[in-house]
Amino acid sequence: MSRTVVVKSGLLRYSQKISVGSHVLHADEPGDSGGKDCGPNPYELLLAALGACTSMTVRMYAERKQWPLKSVEVRLAHSKIYAEECATCETKEGMLDRIEREIALFGDLSDEQQQRLLEIAERCPVHRTLVSEVQICTRMIADHPPVTIAAKRGEES
């Protein structure tokens, strides 16, 4: 189980302070969305999590195989696309989230090793979470009576 993440709103309009154990991060919206851009926006944090997990997973595999991987660079972008533009998607109406991921592998790797590491990238835990069914259970805390709302990806609230 991972450490608990605590997110608190900041003094600025959309700024957030994120605490993970002894680590502190910040999030915000860019200026054109009403924020002060004092941190990545939530989608950028999501992409960062996917990129970090991808890089770590690829490195762990290469180390186990004792392959000469020197470093990994992962570049990610998020966009919305029309479902009808996606030939391989189950959803055929409305908008879909699209994440584009580019991976650069540095080191004296064979073509076969590079191909295998790209396959391993598809298996990183965050990637698997993003493409699987996710259940988010929400409840009120503090001075409010307990209220629980269960939301599954794909369901409308």
C-alpha distance (Angstrom), angle and dihedral (degrees) to the residues before:
residue distance angle dihedral
M1 . . .
S2 3.77 . .
R3 3.77 126.3 .
T4 3.79 116.8 -87.7
V5 3.79 114.2 -94.2
V6 3.80 115.5 -144.8
V7 3.80 119.6 -163.5
K8 3.81 121.1 -170.4
S9 3.76 127.9 -178.4
G10 3.78 114.2 -113.2
L11 3.76 135.3 -139.7
L12 3.78 92.8 -90.6
R13 3.80 122.3 74.6
Y14 3.82 100.3 -94.1
S15 3.81 102.7 2.2
Q16 3.79 116.2 129.4
K17 3.80 132.9 -165.6
I18 3.79 112.0 -144.8
S19 3.80 119.7 -162.0
V20 3.80 122.0 -167.6
G21 3.78 109.4 173.1
S22 3.81 105.0 -59.2
H23 3.82 92.9 -17.3
V24 3.80 122.8 99.5
L25 3.80 123.9 -162.1
H26 3.78 132.3 172.2
A27 3.78 132.5 -140.5
D28 3.78 132.0 -171.0
E29 3.76 142.7 151.6
P30 3.80 121.7 -100.2
G31 3.79 119.6 -100.1
D32 3.81 93.9 -101.7
S33 3.82 88.3 59.3
G34 3.81 94.9 49.7
G35 3.80 99.0 -92.5
K36 3.79 132.4 108.7
D37 3.84 95.8 -121.3
C38 3.81 92.3 -123.2
G39 3.81 91.1 145.7
P40 3.79 142.9 2.4
N41 3.78 117.4 -63.3
P42 3.82 119.0 -114.0
Y43 3.82 94.1 -95.1
E44 3.80 90.3 50.8
L45 3.80 89.4 52.5
L46 3.80 89.2 50.6
L47 3.81 90.4 51.1
A48 3.81 90.0 47.5
A49 3.81 90.0 53.8
L50 3.81 91.3 50.4
G51 3.79 92.5 45.9
A52 3.79 94.4 47.9
C53 3.80 92.2 47.2
T54 3.80 91.8 47.1
S55 3.80 92.8 51.1
M56 3.81 93.6 45.1
T57 3.80 93.3 47.6
V58 3.81 92.8 49.5
R59 3.81 91.5 47.5
M60 3.83 93.2 48.6
Y61 3.80 91.0 51.5
A62 3.81 93.4 47.2
E63 3.81 90.6 49.1
R64 3.82 91.7 51.0
K65 3.80 89.3 51.2
Q66 3.84 90.8 42.8
W67 3.80 90.4 -126.8
P68 3.84 119.0 163.2
L69 3.82 96.8 -109.5
K70 3.82 108.0 153.9
S71 3.81 99.6 179.1
V72 3.79 145.4 -19.4
E73 3.79 128.9 -138.8
V74 3.79 120.1 -165.4
R75 3.81 121.4 -169.8
L76 3.79 119.1 -169.4
A77 3.79 137.9 -176.2
H78 3.80 131.6 -177.2
S79 3.78 126.2 -150.4
K80 3.78 141.7 155.3
I81 3.79 119.1 -115.5
Y82 3.77 134.8 -178.7
A83 3.80 110.6 -97.3
E84 3.79 90.5 -129.9
E85 3.84 88.2 63.8
C86 3.82 90.3 63.2
A87 3.79 111.6 80.0
T88 3.82 93.7 -177.3
C89 3.82 98.2 46.2
E90 3.81 124.1 102.6
T91 3.81 92.2 -144.8
K92 3.79 110.6 79.5
E93 3.83 102.4 176.6
G94 3.79 135.0 57.9
M95 3.79 127.6 5.3
L96 3.79 129.3 -34.8
D97 3.77 132.3 -162.8
R98 3.80 113.7 -114.9
I99 3.78 124.4 -164.8
E100 3.77 117.5 -167.8
R101 3.80 114.7 -159.8
E102 3.79 126.2 -171.2
I103 3.80 119.8 -171.9
A104 3.81 126.0 -162.3
L105 3.79 116.8 -166.4
F106 3.80 117.9 -160.8
G107 3.78 122.6 -161.0
D108 3.78 139.7 65.4
L109 3.81 94.9 -62.3
S110 3.78 126.3 157.1
D111 3.80 120.1 -124.0
E112 3.81 88.4 -106.4
Q113 3.81 92.3 52.1
Q114 3.81 91.4 48.7
Q115 3.81 91.4 49.9
R116 3.81 91.5 48.8
L117 3.82 91.5 50.1
L118 3.82 89.9 52.3
E119 3.81 88.3 53.0
I120 3.81 89.9 49.5
A121 3.83 89.7 51.8
E122 3.81 87.8 63.5
R123 3.81 88.2 59.6
C124 3.79 99.9 55.3
P125 3.83 110.4 128.4
V126 3.82 95.6 -117.9
H127 3.82 90.9 50.3
R128 3.80 89.5 50.8
T129 3.81 90.7 49.5
L130 3.79 92.7 50.4
V131 3.80 93.8 51.5
S132 3.81 96.3 41.7
E133 3.78 132.7 75.4
V134 3.79 108.1 -80.2
Q135 3.78 126.2 -161.9
I136 3.81 118.4 -157.8
C137 3.80 115.9 -169.4
T138 3.81 114.7 -163.0
R139 3.81 126.8 -167.9
M140 3.78 135.4 170.2
I141 3.82 118.0 -111.3
A142 3.83 136.6 -173.4
D143 3.81 118.9 31.6
H144 3.78 94.9 -5.9
P145 3.81 125.8 91.4
P146 3.81 113.4 -103.8
V147 3.78 111.7 -87.1
T148 3.78 120.0 174.2
I149 3.77 126.1 -158.8
A150 3.80 118.0 -177.8
A151 3.77 115.7 -157.8
K152 3.77 126.3 -176.2
R153 3.77 122.2 -165.0
G154 3.78 109.8 -96.3
E155 3.82 95.0 27.8
E156 3.77 120.0 108.9
S157 3.79 117.4 -130.2
